[in-house]
Amino acid sequence: MGNIFGNLLKSLIGKKEMRILMVGLDAAGKTTILYKLKLG
């Protein structure tokens, strides 16, 4: 799932640096998504 988000971001912006704000409830998987985006 994180690979899908990572590939989507790479295809949209290339190597451009950007910031993302993630808002959600406790134990909703925000950190998991960030780890998946970072590690691929």
Helices and strands as residue ranges (DSSP letters): H 2-13, H 30-39
